């Protein structure tokens, strides 16, 4: 029975040592901005909310591109998708007005999209 209690005691001691340096953050330390030095003499401030928006925008862009890639009415290779604060901008060219309309419908139907800016051109017109 002593052989089982020694490893347990060592494990307990190890956990105590490893967690001894951990502490809860004070409200001042848990602020919404984080300074990250760009150079030795200056810092860049990053807003956590903006990082969240940027990640959401990247997800929206990926979903729109996936929707375009799986739809036979449009050529996703010719359409650039950019998202800023939920507003999707479609740029590039399509083969027909129906493809332009389909691309816009796909973008509008994507979760998280607030608005669509259609800057697509129809080739041959």
C-alpha positions as CSV (number, residue, x, y, z in Angstrom):
1,X,0.0,0.0,0.0
2,X,2.9,2.4,0.6
3,X,4.1,2.1,-3.0
4,X,0.8,3.6,-4.2
5,X,0.8,6.5,-1.8
6,X,4.3,7.6,-2.7
7,X,3.5,8.3,-6.4
8,X,0.2,9.9,-5.3
9,X,2.1,12.2,-2.9
10,X,4.6,13.1,-5.7
11,X,1.8,13.9,-8.1
12,X,0.1,16.1,-5.5
13,X,3.4,17.9,-4.8
14,X,4.0,18.4,-8.5
15,X,0.5,19.9,-9.0
16,X,1.1,22.2,-6.1
17,X,4.4,23.4,-7.4
18,X,3.1,23.9,-11.0
19,X,0.0,25.8,-9.9
20,X,1.8,27.9,-7.3
21,X,2.7,30.6,-9.9
22,X,-0.8,30.8,-11.2
23,X,-3.0,33.6,-9.9
24,X,-6.3,35.3,-10.9
25,X,-6.0,38.4,-13.0
26,X,-7.0,41.7,-11.6
27,X,-9.5,43.8,-13.5
28,X,-6.6,46.0,-14.6
29,X,-4.7,43.1,-16.0
30,X,-7.8,41.7,-17.7
31,X,-8.4,44.8,-19.8
32,X,-9.9,44.7,-23.3
33,X,-6.7,45.9,-24.9
34,X,-3.3,44.2,-25.2
35,X,-0.1,46.0,-26.0
36,X,2.2,44.2,-28.4
37,X,5.5,45.9,-29.2
38,X,6.1,46.4,-32.9
39,X,9.6,47.7,-32.3
40,X,11.7,48.4,-29.3
41,X,10.4,52.0,-29.2
42,X,6.7,51.6,-30.1
43,X,3.8,49.5,-29.3
44,X,0.7,48.4,-31.2
45,X,-2.6,48.2,-29.4
46,X,-5.0,45.4,-30.4
47,X,-8.7,45.6,-29.5
48,X,-10.0,42.2,-28.5
49,X,-13.4,43.1,-30.0
50,X,-11.7,43.9,-33.3
51,X,-9.9,40.6,-33.3
52,X,-13.3,38.9,-32.8
53,X,-14.8,40.9,-35.7
54,X,-11.8,40.0,-37.9
55,X,-12.2,36.3,-37.1
56,X,-16.0,36.4,-37.8
57,X,-15.3,38.2,-41.1
58,X,-12.8,35.5,-42.1
59,X,-15.4,32.9,-41.3
60,X,-18.0,34.6,-43.4
61,X,-15.6,35.0,-46.3
62,X,-14.8,31.3,-46.1
63,X,-18.5,30.3,-46.0
64,X,-19.3,32.6,-49.0
65,X,-16.3,31.2,-51.0
66,X,-17.4,27.6,-50.2
67,X,-20.9,28.5,-51.3
68,X,-19.6,29.9,-54.6
69,X,-17.3,26.9,-55.1
70,X,-20.2,24.4,-54.8
71,X,-22.7,26.3,-57.0
72,X,-22.5,25.3,-60.7
73,X,-24.0,28.7,-61.7
74,X,-20.8,30.6,-60.9
75,X,-17.1,30.3,-61.3
76,X,-15.6,30.9,-57.8
77,X,-12.1,31.2,-59.3
78,X,-13.1,34.5,-60.9
79,X,-14.8,36.1,-57.8
80,X,-12.9,37.7,-55.0
81,X,-14.7,37.9,-51.7
82,X,-13.9,40.4,-49.0
83,X,-15.7,40.9,-45.7
84,X,-15.5,43.8,-43.3
85,X,-17.8,44.0,-40.3
86,X,-20.2,41.6,-41.9
87,X,-20.4,43.5,-45.2
88,X,-19.4,41.2,-48.1
89,X,-17.9,42.7,-51.2
90,X,-17.8,40.6,-54.4
91,X,-15.3,41.6,-57.0
92,X,-14.3,40.0,-60.3
93,X,-16.1,38.8,-63.4
94,X,-18.8,36.4,-64.2
95,X,-20.0,34.9,-67.5
96,X,-23.6,36.0,-67.4
97,X,-26.1,38.2,-65.5
98,X,-27.6,35.1,-64.0
99,X,-24.2,34.1,-62.5
100,X,-23.9,37.6,-61.0
101,X,-27.3,37.3,-59.4
102,X,-26.5,33.8,-58.1
103,X,-23.3,35.0,-56.5
104,X,-25.1,37.8,-54.8
105,X,-27.8,35.4,-53.6
106,X,-25.2,33.0,-52.2
107,X,-23.5,35.8,-50.3
108,X,-26.8,37.2,-48.9
109,X,-27.9,33.8,-47.8
110,X,-24.7,33.2,-45.8
111,X,-25.0,33.4,-42.0
112,X,-23.5,36.5,-40.5
113,X,-23.8,38.6,-43.7
114,X,-25.2,42.1,-43.0
115,X,-25.0,43.4,-46.5
116,X,-23.5,42.6,-49.9
117,X,-21.7,45.1,-52.2
118,X,-21.8,43.7,-55.7
119,X,-18.8,44.9,-57.8
120,X,-18.9,42.0,-60.2
121,X,-18.8,42.7,-63.9
122,X,-20.4,40.5,-66.6
123,X,-17.9,39.5,-69.3
124,X,-18.9,40.6,-72.8
125,X,-21.1,43.5,-71.8
